[in-house]
């Protein structure tokens, strides 16, 4: 009879531990609308376009995504035009960098790449053409 109640107790304890772990880590928010976008940076070295957002509306960067650029060119007006992947390869939010190797949007399969990291936009090298950004 002792064995009969041990299994449910172990299952209950393990389910409580798993659910409590889920409560302590906030979920990564989906990519925000363009209204909250502060800037976009085309990184020539990695061939990625980086979008910087302010979710709180404070003009302070608090959410970043990076997409692989498939092709870029200039419009007839000289403005850069980027053709990029539909979903980001990486996300940065709440001092955590997430990787999404499947590039399928925020759906829970993102991997934590690095924690307790600040986003530094200066590490990206913009493309320059005659002294102007590409």
DASULMO-V694582 format. One line per field, one symbol per residue. ss: DSSP state (a for helix, b for strand, c for the rest). psi: psi as a letter, one per 30 degrees, with the letter a starting at -180 (. if undefined). Layout:
ss=???
psi=???
//
This chain:
ss=caaaaaaaaaaaaaaaaaaaaaaacccccccccaaabbbbbbbccccbbbbbbcccccccccbbbbbbbbbbbbcccccbbbbbcccccbbbbccbbbbcccccccccccbbbbbcccccaaaccbcbbccbbc
psi=feeefeeeeeeeeeeeeeeeeeefklkkllkllffgkelkkjjeefhlkkkkljefgggkkgkklkkkkekllklfggkkkkjllellelkkkhgkkkkiffhgljgfgkkkeklhkkkjfffkjkkkjhflk.
//
